[in-house]
Amino acid sequence: MMIILMSATILAIILGLWTTGLLTASGYEATVNIVTNSSSSNGEAYFYPSSLNIYYGTHITWKNNDSVVHSVVSGVPGSEYSGIDFNSGSIQPGGTFQHTANSVGVLDYYCKLHPFMTGYALVIGNKSVLS
């Protein structure tokens, strides 16, 4: 029993180092911050982090730390498929939006109000390997 527990712990640590998501009692959580002054196209960062490596089923929270309204829309700007997975609508300053990563692959997203603001999450496998 002790060996199985230690093996599971080591596996969790190794897998945890790969992902930017945080393991919590309720599953995996990841936060993406919409940075201050990100509505300016000459900024160095818009979403922080701008890319995530997460597990299927991770709950992603985008938090608007800017002083203007933003949005988070699945897809890439100008694509006919934008917004199919999710569309936050307006996220007021200080507000948040949540989405659960429910498919494996690359999850692109952007701000519809400021389409130069882009990011993505690489969603892998199922976290059940740790269960």
C-alpha positions as CSV (number, residue, x, y, z in Angstrom):
1,M,0.0,0.0,0.0
2,M,2.8,2.4,0.9
3,I,4.6,1.7,-2.4
4,I,1.4,2.4,-4.4
5,L,0.8,5.7,-2.5
6,M,4.4,6.8,-3.1
7,S,4.2,5.9,-6.8
8,A,0.9,7.8,-7.2
9,T,2.5,10.8,-5.4
10,I,5.6,10.8,-7.6
11,L,3.4,10.5,-10.7
12,A,1.3,13.5,-9.5
13,I,4.4,15.5,-8.9
14,I,5.8,14.8,-12.3
15,L,2.6,15.5,-14.1
16,G,2.0,18.6,-12.0
17,L,5.3,20.0,-13.1
18,W,4.2,19.8,-16.7
19,T,0.9,21.6,-16.2
20,T,0.3,25.2,-15.1
21,G,-3.0,24.2,-13.7
22,L,-3.3,23.8,-9.9
23,L,-4.5,20.6,-8.3
24,T,-7.3,21.3,-5.8
25,A,-9.6,19.2,-3.9
26,S,-12.3,19.7,-6.5
27,G,-10.0,18.9,-9.5
28,Y,-7.8,21.1,-11.7
29,E,-8.0,24.9,-11.8
30,A,-6.1,27.4,-13.9
31,T,-6.3,31.2,-13.9
32,V,-5.5,33.5,-16.8
33,N,-5.2,37.1,-15.9
34,I,-6.2,39.9,-18.4
35,V,-3.4,42.3,-17.6
36,T,-3.6,46.0,-16.9
37,N,-3.5,48.1,-20.1
38,S,-4.0,45.1,-22.3
39,S,-6.4,47.1,-24.5
40,S,-3.4,48.8,-26.0
41,S,-2.2,46.9,-29.0
42,N,1.4,47.9,-28.3
43,G,1.5,46.1,-25.0
44,E,3.9,43.3,-24.3
45,A,1.3,41.0,-22.7
46,Y,-2.4,40.7,-22.8
47,F,-3.3,37.4,-21.1
48,Y,-1.0,36.0,-18.4
49,P,0.0,33.4,-18.9
50,S,-0.6,33.6,-22.7
51,S,-0.4,29.8,-23.0
52,L,-1.4,27.0,-20.7
53,N,-0.7,23.3,-20.6
54,I,-3.7,21.7,-18.8
55,Y,-5.7,18.5,-18.4
56,Y,-9.1,17.7,-19.9
57,G,-11.7,18.8,-17.3
58,T,-9.6,21.8,-16.0
59,H,-11.7,24.7,-14.9
60,I,-10.2,27.9,-16.4
61,T,-10.9,31.3,-14.9
62,W,-10.1,34.5,-16.8
63,K,-9.9,37.5,-14.5
64,N,-10.1,41.0,-15.9
65,N,-7.4,43.0,-14.1
66,D,-7.7,45.9,-16.6
67,S,-9.7,49.1,-16.2
68,V,-11.8,48.5,-19.4
69,V,-14.3,45.8,-20.5
70,H,-12.9,42.7,-22.2
71,S,-14.2,39.4,-23.4
72,V,-12.9,35.8,-23.9
73,V,-14.1,34.0,-27.0
74,S,-13.0,30.5,-28.2
75,G,-11.3,30.4,-31.6
76,V,-9.2,32.9,-33.5
77,P,-10.2,36.4,-34.7
78,G,-12.1,36.3,-38.0
79,S,-12.8,32.6,-38.0
80,E,-16.4,31.4,-38.7
81,Y,-16.0,29.0,-35.8
82,S,-15.2,31.7,-33.2
83,G,-17.4,31.5,-30.1
84,I,-18.6,27.9,-30.7
85,D,-17.0,26.5,-27.5
86,F,-17.6,29.6,-25.4
87,N,-18.2,33.4,-25.4
88,S,-17.9,35.3,-22.2
89,G,-19.8,38.3,-23.3
90,S,-18.6,41.5,-21.5
91,I,-16.2,40.9,-18.6
92,Q,-16.3,44.1,-16.5
93,P,-13.1,45.3,-14.7
94,G,-12.5,43.0,-11.7
95,G,-14.9,40.4,-13.2
96,T,-14.3,36.8,-14.1
97,F,-15.4,34.2,-16.6
98,Q,-15.1,30.4,-16.3
99,H,-15.0,27.6,-18.8
100,T,-14.2,23.9,-18.4
101,A,-11.8,22.4,-20.9
102,N,-14.0,19.7,-22.4
103,S,-12.0,18.6,-25.4
104,V,-8.4,17.5,-26.0
105,G,-6.3,19.6,-28.3
106,V,-5.5,23.3,-28.7
107,L,-8.0,25.7,-27.3
108,D,-7.5,29.1,-28.9
109,Y,-9.1,32.2,-27.4
110,Y,-9.1,35.9,-27.9
111,C,-10.8,39.1,-26.8
112,K,-13.6,40.0,-29.3
113,L,-13.3,43.7,-28.3
114,H,-9.5,43.7,-28.8
115,P,-8.8,40.9,-31.3
116,F,-5.0,41.4,-31.1
117,M,-5.3,39.9,-27.6
118,T,-4.9,36.1,-28.1
119,G,-3.9,33.1,-26.1
120,Y,-4.3,29.3,-26.0
121,A,-4.4,26.3,-23.8
122,L,-3.0,22.9,-24.8
123,V,-5.5,20.4,-23.3
124,I,-4.1,16.9,-22.8
125,G,-5.6,13.6,-21.7
126,N,-7.8,13.0,-18.7
127,K,-6.8,13.8,-15.2
128,S,-8.3,10.4,-14.1
129,V,-4.8,8.9,-14.4
130,L,-4.2,10.4,-11.0
131,S,-7.3,8.9,-9.5
